[in-house]
Amino acid sequence: MLFERGWIHTLNGILLMGLLSCWRIGVAAHLVLNEEQAPSVRPVELNEHERQWVRENPTVIVASVQYPLYLFQDEHGHWNGLNSDLLKRISAMTGLQFVFRESFSTDRMLEHLENGTADMSTTLADNDERRMTLDFSHAFGGAGWVFVGRAGEPAVQSLEQLAKRVLVLPARHALESTIRRDYPSIEIRSVKTYAEARALVESGEAYVTIENEIGAQLFPSGLLHVGELLEGKWEADHLAVRKGQPELLSILNKALEAFPAAELRAIRQKWLGGIGAERTSKQRRSLTELIFWGLSAVCIFGALSLLWNRRLTAEIKQRHDAEKHLGDQLVFQRVLLDAMPDPVFVRDLEGRLILCNKSYEEALSIRFDQVQGQRLIDVDAVPESTAGLLHEEFMEQLRSRRTRFSKRHLQLRSGHREIYQWTVPFYSADGQLRGLLGGWTDITPGDAASES
């Protein structure tokens, strides 16, 4: 017994020493590779006219609508995403400083560009209508358009199948003018955001919407499915510049031309995933093989001492990975929810509040942690008559299990508001009714919040 215990301790010591050695080899390899691959920022060669423009216009206003993975605000309010990383690199190459100005819809973003309160955008697709007021840079990537329809309905393969059906799109969508011209039999309904478009498809008020294939995959729903690619249509990634700024367009194009292809691929890989970059360095392959064989030898030598707890370790790792994945999803969903400009709430079968976003807190002048788990009639957030009316409507809707979209007048503490309200029952994976998801858009005439 003493011999066996000593033997196990010896194996553990050798294993620890082997792992430490491999760790040092890995760190050395990492440092060598980072030193070889660290991008050196080289200024773009600008002519005198362009340098003068940069001196006179050091700050460029970027009209920005939140489009996760491409451009969005994180939980700290910082702009992040593929396009943000791209502009940071262009800033280092040109000396320009990019300042984001948030818009809450494509329509509003186009207005900022048209009236001169913004200089450029990073998320606008190119089309003939937009080229009347905008210039577009060289492309630096792209994705296809896909049909997003209601689960259970026949998959849409082409626009011809939408004749006499309702297609819902955000206002001034890149494909809207083309579809209206080439497919006049399609009934197009315009809304403010993709979130509203998806809600109308879920409720059955629209048959399908069309969205960027990458963005469409970020919003899984049991009531929706991502369908086929729209054949012959491609959304190339461009930087859109307000007309009358040829110098800015020229500077951006020069920066994109000088942008290292490997670095651009790395940025897209970071945000959009896909196949990892190929190993192109012989030294990198050698170091990888050395680490692999070193770890293999250590694992074989220490297998006897690790065999007894392998299963337990695997179970702990699996649970940890699952918890981490779930945590990442919850954080991402929380950021997306708070990024929505319109109030959104979730209530259970008794009408108790279980989730809401910051816009809902601001609209009712409440804090979620103070009203969580309470019904609207239990808190002093809205006038008593309004609370009673809304609570009865929620209960009736849960009994009838019907979706509701309506334009109505609402009396809040802040005053009389005109809103477009929507409420939708939601279900668990096994089909059990779990509660009510709802929200509204403020359409009060002359209200600045409803225009932003």
Long-range contacts (C-beta under 8 A, 24 or more apart in sequence): 8-305, 11-301, 11-302, 11-304, 11-305, 12-302, 12-305, 14-301, 14-302, 15-298, 15-301, 15-302, 15-305, 15-306, 18-294, 18-297, 18-298, 18-301, 18-302, 19-298, 21-294, 22-291, 22-294, 22-295, 22-298, 25-287, 25-290, 25-291, 25-294, 26-291, 28-287, 29-284, 29-287, 29-288, 29-290, 29-291, 32-283, 32-287, 33-281, 33-284, 33-287, 36-281, 36-283, 39-260, 39-263, 41-89, 41-92, 41-93, 42-93, 42-258, 43-93, 43-94, 43-95, 44-93, 44-94, 44-251, 44-254, 44-255, 44-258, 45-254, 46-94, 46-251, 46-254, 49-247, 50-247, 50-250, 50-251, 53-247, 53-248, 53-251, 54-94, 54-95, 54-96, 54-251, 57-248, 58-95, 58-96, 58-97, 59-96, 59-97, 59-98, 59-99, 60-96, 60-97, 60-98, 60-99, 60-119, 60-120, 60-248, 61-99, 61-101, 61-117, 61-118, 61-119, 61-120, 62-87, 62-98, 62-99, 62-100, 62-101, 62-118, 62-119, 62-120, 62-121, 62-122, 63-101, 63-103, 63-109, 63-112, 63-113, 63-117, 63-118, 63-120, 63-121, 64-100, 64-101, 64-102, 64-103, 64-109, 64-121, 64-122, 64-123, 65-102, 65-103, 65-104, 65-105, 65-106, 65-108, 65-109, 65-123, 66-102, 66-339, 67-123, 67-212, 67-215, 68-215, 68-218, 68-332, 68-336, 69-214, 69-215, 69-218, 69-271, 69-272, 70-122, 70-123, 70-214, 70-215, 70-271, 71-100, 71-122, 71-123, 72-335, 72-336, 72-339, 73-102, 73-335, 73-339, 74-335, 75-331, 75-334, 75-335, 75-338, 81-271, 82-267, 82-268, 82-270, 82-271, 82-272, 83-122, 83-123, 85-267, 85-270, 85-271, 86-122, 86-140, 86-264, 86-267, 87-122, 89-255, 89-259, 89-263, 89-267, 90-252, 90-255, 90-256, 90-259, 93-255, 93-258, 93-259, 94-251, 94-254, 94-255, 96-251, 103-452, 104-192, 104-193, 104-341, 104-452, 105-170, 105-171, 105-192, 105-193, 106-170, 106-171, 106-172, 106-173, 107-170, 107-171, 107-172, 107-192, 108-451, 108-452, 110-172, 113-240, 113-242, 114-242, 116-242, 118-242, 119-241, 119-242, 119-245, 119-248, 120-239, 120-240, 120-241, 120-242, 120-248, 120-252, 121-239, 121-240, 122-239, 122-240, 124-174, 124-238, 124-240, 125-174, 125-235, 125-236, 125-238, 126-174, 126-236, 126-238, 126-240, 127-174, 127-175, 127-177, 127-178, 128-177, 129-177, 130-174, 130-240, 133-242, 133-243, 134-240, 134-241, 134-242, 134-243, 135-240, 135-241, 135-242, 135-243, 135-245, 135-246, 135-249, 136-238, 136-239, 136-240, 136-241, 137-238, 137-239, 137-240, 137-241, 137-249, 137-252, 137-253, 137-256, 138-238, 138-253, 138-256, 138-257, 139-236, 139-237, 139-238, 140-237, 140-238, 140-256, 140-259, 140-264, 141-236, 141-237, 141-264, 141-268, 142-234, 142-235, 142-236, 142-237, 143-212, 143-213, 143-214, 143-234, 143-235, 143-237, 144-212, 144-213, 144-229, 144-230, 144-233, 144-234, 144-235, 145-175, 145-210, 145-211, 145-212, 145-213, 145-229, 145-230, 145-233, 145-234, 145-235, 146-210, 146-211, 146-212, 146-213, 146-216, 146-226, 146-227, 146-228, 146-229, 146-230, 147-208, 147-209, 147-210, 147-226, 147-227, 147-228, 147-230, 148-198, 148-201, 148-208, 148-209, 148-210, 148-211, 148-216, 148-224, 148-225, 148-226, 148-227, 149-201, 149-207, 149-208, 149-224, 149-225, 149-227, 150-201, 150-202, 150-204, 150-207, 150-208, 150-223, 150-224, 150-225, 151-221, 151-222, 151-223, 151-224, 151-225, 153-207, 155-225, 155-227, 155-228, 156-207, 156-208, 156-227, 156-228, 157-227, 157-228, 158-230, 158-231, 159-183, 159-186, 159-230, 162-186, 162-207, 162-208, 165-207, 165-208, 166-205, 166-206, 166-207, 167-206, 167-207, 167-208, 167-209, 167-210, 168-196, 168-197, 168-200, 168-201, 168-205, 168-206, 168-208, 168-209, 169-197, 169-209, 169-210, 170-194, 170-196, 170-197, 173-210, 174-235, 175-210, 175-230, 175-233, 192-441, 195-340, 196-422, 196-441, 198-224, 199-405, 199-422, 199-424, 200-405, 202-403, 202-424, 203-403, 203-405, 203-424, 205-405, 214-272, 218-336, 222-427, 222-429, 340-439, 341-452, 342-439, 342-440, 342-441, 342-442, 343-439, 343-440, 344-437, 344-438, 344-439, 345-437, 345-438, 345-439, 346-426, 346-435, 346-436, 346-437, 346-438, 347-375, 347-394, 347-435, 347-436, 347-438, 348-434, 348-435, 349-398, 349-433, 349-434, 349-435, 350-375, 351-375, 351-376, 351-377, 351-391, 351-394, 351-395, 351-398, 351-436, 354-435, 360-439, 363-412, 363-414, 363-442, 364-412, 364-413, 365-413, 365-414, 381-413, 382-411, 382-412, 382-413, 383-411, 383-412, 383-413, 385-411, 386-410, 386-411, 386-412, 393-423, 394-423, 394-436, 394-438, 397-423, 397-425, 397-436, 398-425, 398-433, 398-435, 398-436, 401-425, 401-433, 407-443, 410-440, 416-444, 417-442, 417-444, 417-447, 418-442, 418-443, 418-444, 418-445, 419-443, 419-444
